[in-house]
């Protein structure tokens, strides 16, 4: 009988030494699927990804092929392309035979020039956890069959040329946490309810219409629908602050749409450190908190290019980068903002193109060199806050008196 130590040594050698040429470990269906993948894709000159994909009997894909990882003789991860910054990537199309890799848990396609549709057969990959096909030239709709991937955690199809509507059932996948469909040509409306416990939802730069879902998951931390054709009030965001659950949202970007109505006061929350609502049709006033909210370092609030009116309240005085320009704001800037700017806590404060009548900078106080303050084209004559204006702020330091009289109920400009 063999010595137990000898048996253990032989077992370890079996794990460490690649198999002999005549004993491939990969299953035959997976080997055939990989051959189809290579036949449908090719290295763009300058890319050497497929240089290791040699299907002679002396090369076992599980040990030798770039981008292939196996477990128990089956392919579990397939990464197509090198992902290196100097590599132009792959061209061709995605083979439907990928769906024959039945144990696949990750399918990643690095940036390149892969064209054609996403094979609907990918919906058969019941073990898939990550599907990332970004920065290529994929066309056609998102296959509804992807809603069969009940274990899917991450779906990233961004920066392609996909069209059509997003299959509503995608938003109900029980394990889905990250959904990135940005920079395509997707259209249609979002479902009224997102039941998936999403953490990250990025739908920016598409052609989506309609309003936000009325029910959003309280788990969501990142939400962007920027640069679409969406409209309506922000009623859906009220669900994030109602009930006993605390909202996890830290990043919200609804910019460059046609949203309207008042901005929910719950959005002015220091835990929501990045709030982008610029270039919409929001009206109403700023939050009415009598003292500054404790925003921290790195915070940014952009409400520019809307229809927000009334006087500026102290609530946002501690935001590091605050953009209130191109609205209908009136009155004096509260002293809390002046103090925050002079301390350097607020590094960017854009108030240009409003109807503001005063910025109470005390004699002897000066602005730090690191601060960008713009007050041009308001209802006051001042040289403060003109040097820090962006190029698009215009050259006029103050508004015509007739405009200021209408918005401030005054006949003279202070």
C-alpha positions in Angstrom: 0.0 0.0 0.0 1.3 3.5 -1.0 2.6 5.8 1.7 0.0 8.5 2.6 2.7 11.1 2.2 3.4 9.9 -1.3 -0.2 10.0 -2.2 -0.5 13.6 -0.9 2.6 14.6 -2.9 1.2 13.1 -6.1 -2.1 14.9 -5.6 -0.4 18.2 -5.1 1.7 17.7 -8.2 -1.5 16.9 -10.1 -2.8 20.3 -9.2 0.4 22.3 -10.0 1.5 20.7 -13.2 -0.5 21.3 -16.4 -2.1 18.2 -18.0 -0.2 16.3 -20.6 -1.1 17.1 -24.3 -3.2 14.0 -24.7 -5.4 14.7 -21.6 -7.2 18.0 -22.0 -9.2 18.8 -18.9 -11.8 21.1 -20.4 -15.2 19.6 -21.3 -15.9 19.1 -25.0 -19.0 21.5 -25.1 -16.9 24.3 -23.6 -14.0 23.6 -26.0 -16.4 23.8 -29.0 -17.9 27.0 -27.6 -14.5 28.7 -27.2 -13.7 27.7 -30.8 -16.9 29.5 -32.0 -16.0 32.6 -29.9 -12.6 32.8 -31.6 -14.1 32.3 -35.1 -16.5 35.3 -34.5 -13.9 37.7 -33.0 -10.5 38.9 -34.1 -7.7 41.0 -32.7 -7.5 44.5 -34.0 -3.8 45.1 -35.0 -2.0 46.1 -31.9 -4.0 43.6 -29.7 -2.6 40.2 -28.9 -5.4 38.7 -26.9 -5.9 35.6 -29.1 -2.2 34.8 -29.4 -2.6 32.2 -26.6 -5.7 30.6 -28.0 -4.1 27.7 -29.8 -6.5 24.8 -30.3 -3.9 22.2 -30.9 -4.0 19.2 -28.6 -1.0 20.5 -26.7 -2.8 23.4 -25.3 -5.5 23.2 -22.6 -7.7 26.3 -22.5 -8.1 26.0 -18.8 -4.4 26.5 -18.3 -3.2 28.4 -21.4 -5.9 30.6 -22.8 -5.9 34.3 -21.9 -9.2 35.4 -20.3 -10.4 31.8 -19.5 -10.8 30.5 -16.0 -12.1 27.0 -15.2 -13.4 25.1 -12.3 -13.9 21.3 -12.4 -13.2 21.2 -16.1 -15.8 23.8 -17.0 -15.3 27.5 -18.0 -16.5 29.8 -15.2 -15.2 33.2 -16.3 -14.6 34.5 -19.8 -12.9 37.9 -20.3 -12.6 38.9 -23.9 -9.8 41.4 -24.6 -6.8 42.6 -22.6 -8.3 45.8 -21.2 -4.9 47.5 -21.5 -4.9 51.2 -22.3 -2.8 50.8 -25.4 -4.8 47.9 -26.8 -7.4 48.8 -29.5 -9.5 45.7 -28.5 -11.4 43.2 -30.6 -13.7 43.4 -33.6 -16.3 41.0 -35.0 -19.4 39.9 -33.2 -20.5 37.9 -30.2 -21.1 34.2 -30.9 -24.4 32.7 -29.6 -22.3 29.7 -28.7 -21.2 31.5 -25.6 -24.5 30.3 -24.1 -23.1 26.7 -24.2 -20.6 27.6 -21.5 -23.2 26.5 -19.0 -21.2 27.1 -15.8 -20.2 30.6 -16.8 -20.5 33.1 -13.9 -18.7 36.1 -15.5 -18.7 37.4 -19.1 -16.7 40.5 -19.7 -16.0 42.2 -23.1 -13.4 44.9 -22.9 -13.6 48.1 -25.1 -13.2 47.6 -28.8 -15.2 47.5 -32.0 -17.4 44.5 -31.6 -20.6 45.0 -33.6 -24.0 43.3 -34.0 -26.6 42.3 -31.5 -26.3 40.9 -28.0 -27.2 37.2 -28.5 -30.5 36.5 -26.8 -29.1 33.0 -26.1 -27.1 34.5 -23.2 -30.3 34.3 -21.2 -29.6 30.6 -20.9 -26.5 31.2 -18.7 -28.4 30.6 -15.4 -25.2 30.9 -13.3 -24.1 34.3 -14.7 -23.3 36.9 -12.0 -21.6 39.5 -14.1 -22.3 40.5 -17.6 -20.2 43.5 -18.8 -20.2 44.4 -22.6 -19.0 48.0 -22.5 -17.5 50.5 -24.9 -18.1 48.7 -28.2 -20.6 49.1 -31.1 -23.3 46.6 -30.1 -26.6 47.3 -31.8 -30.3 46.3 -31.5 -32.4 45.9 -28.4 -31.5 44.6 -24.9 -32.7 40.9 -25.1 -35.7 40.3 -22.9 -34.2 36.9 -22.2 -31.6 38.5 -19.9 -34.4 38.8 -17.3 -34.0 35.0 -16.9 -30.6 35.5 -15.3 -31.9 35.2 -11.7 -28.4 35.2 -10.2 -27.2 38.3 -12.1 -25.5 40.9 -9.8 -24.0 43.3 -12.4 -25.3 44.2 -15.8 -23.2 46.8 -17.7 -24.0 47.5 -21.4 -22.9 51.1 -21.4 -21.3 53.0 -24.3 -22.8 51.0 -27.2 -25.5 51.7 -29.8 -28.4 49.8 -28.3 -31.9 50.9 -29.1 -35.5 50.1 -28.0 -36.9 50.1 -24.6 -35.4 48.5 -21.5 -37.2 45.2 -20.7 -39.2 46.0 -17.5 -38.4 42.6 -16.0 -34.7 43.6 -15.8 -35.6 45.8 -12.9 -37.1 42.9 -11.0 -34.1 40.6 -11.0 -33.7 39.4 -7.4 -29.9 39.6 -7.1 -29.3 42.6 -9.4 -27.3 45.4 -7.6 -25.5 47.3 -10.4 -27.3 48.3 -13.6 -25.4 50.5 -16.1 -27.0 51.2 -19.5 -25.5 54.7 -20.0 -24.6 56.2 -23.4 -26.8 54.3 -25.7 -30.0 55.2 -27.7 -32.5 53.5 -25.4 -36.0 54.9 -25.4 -39.4 54.5 -23.7 -40.4 54.9 -20.1 -39.2 53.4 -16.9 -41.6 51.1 -15.0 -43.5 52.6 -12.1 -41.7 50.4 -9.6 -38.2 49.1 -9.3 -38.3 46.0 -7.2 -34.7 45.0 -7.5 -32.6 46.0 -4.5 -30.3 48.1 -6.7 -27.2 50.0 -5.3 -26.1 51.6 -8.6 -28.4 52.7 -11.5 -26.9 54.6 -14.4 -29.1 55.4 -17.4 -27.6 58.7 -18.4 -27.3 59.8 -22.1 -30.1 57.9 -23.7 -33.5 58.9 -25.1 -35.7 57.9 -22.2 -39.0 59.7 -21.6 -41.7 59.9 -18.9 -41.1 60.4 -15.2 -39.1 58.7 -12.5 -40.5 55.5 -11.0 -42.9 56.1 -8.1 -41.1 53.5 -6.0 -37.4 53.4 -5.9 -35.4 50.9 -3.7 -34.3 52.3 -0.4 -30.9 50.5 -1.0 -30.0 52.8 -4.0 -26.8 54.8 -3.5 -26.1 56.1 -7.0 -28.8 57.2 -9.4 -28.3 59.0 -12.7 -30.8 59.6 -15.6 -28.9 62.7 -16.8 -29.2 63.9 -20.4 -32.5 62.2 -21.4 -36.0 63.5 -22.3 -37.6 62.8 -18.9 -40.2 65.1 -17.3 -42.6 65.5 -14.4 -42.2 66.1 -10.7 -39.9 64.2 -8.4 -42.6 62.3 -6.6 -40.7 59.0 -6.9 -37.9 60.4 -4.7 -40.3 60.9 -1.8 -40.4 57.2 -1.3 -36.7 57.3 -0.3 -37.4 59.5 2.7 -40.8 58.0 3.8 -41.4 55.4 6.4 -38.8 54.1 8.9 -36.1 53.2 6.4 -33.3 55.7 5.9 -32.2 56.6 2.4 -28.8 55.4 1.3 -28.6 57.8 -1.6 -25.3 59.6 -1.9 -25.2 60.6 -5.6 -28.2 61.9 -7.7 -27.9 63.3 -11.2 -31.2 64.3 -12.9 -29.6 67.1 -15.0 -30.4 68.0 -18.5 -34.0 66.8 -18.6 -37.4 68.5 -18.3 -38.2 67.8 -14.7 -40.4 70.4 -13.0 -42.2 71.3 -9.8 -40.5 72.0 -6.5 -37.5 70.1 -5.3 -38.3 67.9 -2.3 -36.7 69.2 0.9 -35.5 65.7 1.7 -32.9 66.0 -1.1 -31.1 68.7 0.8 -29.4 66.2 3.0 -25.7 66.2 3.9 -25.6 62.4 3.3 -26.5 63.2 -0.4 -23.1 64.7 -1.1 -23.5 65.0 -4.9 -26.8 66.5 -6.2 -27.1 67.5 -9.8 -30.4 69.0 -10.9 -29.2 71.6 -13.4 -30.9 72.5 -16.7 -34.4 71.4 -15.8 -37.6 73.4 -15.1 -37.6 73.3 -11.3 -39.4 76.1 -9.6 -40.2 77.1 -6.0 -37.6 78.1 -3.5 -34.5 76.8 -1.7 -34.8 74.8 1.6 -36.0 76.9 4.5 -33.6 75.7 7.1 -32.6 78.8 9.2 -29.0 77.6 9.6 -26.5 75.9 7.3 -26.8 72.1 6.9 -23.6 70.3 7.8 -22.3 69.5 4.3 -18.8 68.2 4.3 -15.6 68.2 2.1 -16.2 67.3 -1.5 -19.9 68.1 -1.4 -21.5 69.5 -4.6 -25.0 70.9 -5.3 -25.9 72.1 -8.8 -29.3 73.8 -9.2 -28.3 76.1 -12.0 -30.4 76.9 -15.1 -33.8 76.4 -13.5 -36.7 78.6 -12.4 -35.9 78.7 -8.7 -37.0 81.9 -7.0 -37.3 83.7 -3.7 -34.5 84.6 -1.4 -31.5 82.6 -0.7 -31.7 80.7 2.6 -28.7 79.8 4.8 -29.3 76.0 4.3 -26.6 75.4 1.6 -23.9 77.7 3.0 -21.6 74.8 3.8 -21.6 73.1 0.5 -18.1 73.0 -1.0 -19.2 73.6 -4.6 -22.6 75.4 -5.0 -24.1 76.4 -8.3 -27.3 78.6 -8.1 -26.6 80.6 -11.2 -29.2 81.3 -13.9 -32.3 81.2 -11.7 -34.7 83.9 -10.3 -33.2 84.4 -6.9 -33.6 87.7 -5.2 -32.5 89.7 -2.1 -29.2 89.7 -0.3 -26.8 86.8 0.0 -27.0 85.6 3.6 -23.9 86.3 5.7 -23.4 82.6 6.3 -22.3 82.2 2.6 -19.9 85.1 2.9 -18.3 83.6 6.0 -18.0 80.2 4.3 -16.4 81.6 1.2 -14.0 83.7 3.2 -13.0 80.7 5.3 -12.5 78.6 2.2 -15.1 76.0 3.2 -17.1 76.9 0.1 -14.6 76.8 -2.8 -17.1 77.5 -5.6 -20.1 79.7 -5.4 -21.8 80.7 -8.7 -24.7 83.2 -8.3 -24.6 84.9 -11.7 -27.7 85.6 -13.7 -30.1 86.1 -10.9 -31.7 89.2 -9.3 -29.6 89.4 -6.2 -29.2 92.8 -4.6 -26.3 92.4 -2.2 -23.3 90.5 -1.1 -22.4 91.7 2.4 -18.6 91.4 2.4 -17.3 93.3 5.4 -14.5 95.8 5.0 -11.1 94.2 5.5 -12.2 90.7 4.5 -10.7 89.2 1.4 -11.5 86.1 -0.6 -9.0 83.3 -0.7 -7.2 82.7 -4.0 -8.6 79.2 -4.2 -12.2 80.4 -4.2 -14.3 80.9 -7.4 -17.1 83.4 -6.7 -19.3 84.8 -9.5 -21.9 87.5 -9.0 -22.1 89.0 -12.4 -25.4 90.1 -14.0 -27.4 90.6 -10.8 -29.2 93.6 -9.4 -26.2 95.2 -7.7 -23.1 97.2 -8.6 -20.1 95.5 -7.3 -16.6 94.4 -8.4 -16.6 91.5 -6.0 -17.1 88.1 -7.6 -16.5 89.0 -11.2 -12.9 87.8 -11.7 -13.9 84.2 -10.7 -16.7 83.9 -13.3 -16.7 81.1 -15.9 -16.3 82.1 -19.6 -20.0 81.7 -20.3 -21.1 84.1 -17.6 -21.2 87.1 -19.9 -19.4 90.5 -19.6 -22.1 92.6 -17.9 -21.7 93.2 -14.2 -25.3 94.1 -13.5 -28.8 93.7 -14.9 -30.9 96.5 -16.5 -32.8 98.4 -13.8 -36.1 97.6 -15.4 -35.7 93.9 -14.9 -34.6 94.3 -11.3 -37.6 96.4 -10.5 -40.0 93.7 -11.6 -38.4 90.9 -9.6 -37.6 92.8 -6.5 -40.6 95.2 -6.4 -38.2 98.1 -6.4 -37.7 101.0 -8.6 -34.0 101.4 -8.0 -31.0 99.2 -8.0 -29.0 98.8 -4.7 
